[in-house]
Every structure is written in C-alpha cells, then in structure tokens.
Amino acid sequence: MRKLPRLAFLTAGLVVSVSLLDARPANAQWVVTDPGTDTLLGTVQAAITGAINTMMNNIVSSVTGLQTSVTNLLKQGFTQEANYSKAQIGAQQQIADASNEANAQFLRNIRNAQVRDQHILSPQACVALDSGQSMTAASVQAAKVSTAISQVMDARGQAQPGTPAWEGQAKAMESITQLHLSRYCDQDEQTAGLCTSVSGTGVNADQQSASLFGPESFADPNAINAANDYATELIQPVVPAAIRGDALTSVAGQDAEARRRGYNAQMSLARGVLNDVIASRSGAVTLTTAQQQQMQTEGLPSSTTGSWFESVDLEVNRHLSGTDWAASLQYMPEKSVLVEVATELALGNYIAWQTYREAQEQATVNAALLADHAQQQLHPAMSMPSPQMATQ
C-alpha cells in the first residue's frame, strides 16, 4: 500500500515531462525520426506499463488478501456458530436428560406411593372390621338371650309343672297380679292397700311400650324385666290352667288338649317375636372405641357395653354423620375408598339378612292368622245327625 504514492508521483512527473517536451510538429515531407526521443518514449512507456502492472498487482494482491481475510473471518464465524450450536444442543441434551431423570424419579415415587396404598389398610378399615366383629358377636349373644327367654316363657304358656297355671287359672291370675304390684305399683293401688309403696323402678312400666322400644340398650336388669313384663302383658297376661289328671283322660279333655296345643303354638310364636326384640336390646358385648365416640357425639350416656341393636345403630350413624369417618374419606386413596365401599355393601347385606329373618317371622305370624281365620270359618251351615253304624 505504501508504493501507491510513489507511483502517483512518477506518473505525474511523466505527464509534466511529456508536456514540456511536446514540440510543434515539423512539416516535413519525409518522416523524421529522432533516436533519442524514441528511446525516451520507450523508457517512459515501459516505466508507465511497469507502474500500472505493479499497481494492478498490488490491487489484486490487496483484494486477494482482503478476500482471504474475509473468508477466514467468515470461516471462523461459521465455525464459532457451529460450536455454539453444538454447545447449545449439548446443553439441551443435558437439560433433557436431567429433566427425564427427575421426571422418572417423580413418576417412580408416585408409583411407589400407589403400591404402598394398595397394600396398606387405612385406619378406618380396621375400625370397620372391629365394628363388624362387635356386631356379629352381639348378634350371637342376642340369639342366646332370645332362646333363654323363650324357654322360660314357653314353659309358662304351656302350664308345665312348676308354673302357676299348672296349679290352676286362679293361681295364674294371682301370680301375674302379684308380679305387677311388686314391681309397678301405682298411687291408686298403693292407696287401696294393694302394695306398700309406689314403684321406684317405673309405675305401670309393664303397660308401656316405651319399656320395650324406648332404649336402644337396656341399662340394667330392671329395664330388661320391664320390657319382658310388657311383652307378657301384651301377649299372654293370664295363662289358662293346665289340662291334667282325669280331665286329660276324658274324651272332652283330649279334645281340649288338642286345641290347647294349637293355642300354645300361636302364643309361642307371638311371644317369640317379642323375645327377639328384647334380646336385640339387651347389653351383651363391649363397644368399640369408635362406637363409644359416636355415642358421645349423639349425646347418649357413656357406656362401654351395648346391645346388638345399639351396635348396629351406632355403626350406621357413624357412616352417615360421623365427622372422623367423613374427613378420612376425603383423603383416602382410591383403593381405600373401594374398601370402604365394600364395607358399606357388607353392612347393607348384613342388615338385609336381618330384615329377611324378620320377614320370615312376619310371614309366619300372617300364616298363623290366616289359618286361625280359616278355622273360624269352618262351621257347618246346619247341624248334621251322627251316622248309624250297621252291625254285621
């Protein structure tokens, strides 16, 4: 690039020289040549040509160098861009790998939690199992109590030996009257001198349905006696006298005994229905902690024992209005909710089964009423003579 000023000066000097040496043309007939001038012009021409060639070479060299520099710069830029792209792709791959690993760990933790939930029972499932066992045990105990009551009351209704009716109907009447006065004497009876004082356990409790259906679980033996005595007054307050001795061996006595057996069967059925009610409300099992908590929630007297009827009632109410169970249900995993649904279905089946048993008793009572009604309708339209047996 520094040679360019020198070339410019040389060119300018050449132009000046040519101007100074520019002589007027000679008018000659023949061509006149000047060897010195030709030599000078050849030298100047060679110098100008060399200068031009040098300048062009320098320009070409400069352009070529510039092109090479630009090419190198572009190549370096593209290389750097490629490196940046590679680095960016590598970083994205690392980010993706880290994200995939973290997501995989997260999904694995979720799956582990699901597997755990599938194998671990919720506390409510254990509570439901305890309650179910309590209800089953109470049902067994209630059946035993009902059987025991039936054995005593059936013997009384049949006027078996050792019962008041075996000694006669007057004795049976006296027995039921004394029972009432000793346990349920009211003010009028006390004033009349039939009893010494008004009853402290319940005036006329043997005549009130609340004695049987009022409490869900009888609190003490007095409450059980009151319920049993109400059932006695309702079904069979006075037992007919026993047919025995000479009365039983006669034809009329045997006819009366046949009718008495039908009467006893109907009385046993009627009393058996109420025996089941009494037994279902007789405290026989220990209540679970959840059932005792439900008693407090309902404002019932605190107790550690209860009847079969009360245990079922508490369990149904606990699932219907219990805040602890409802709160637990909101946070249960799917499997635990399905377990609760199965428990509810099992409880529903249990209640349906007990309803079926009650329906059997009702159907039996209806059948007995139908048979008794049909027997009452079986009367001849007119009296018929006794047939004569011809002797052979």
Order of alpha helices (4+ residues) and beta strands (2+ residues): alpha-alpha-alpha-alpha-alpha-alpha-alpha-alpha-alpha-beta-alpha-beta-alpha-alpha-alpha
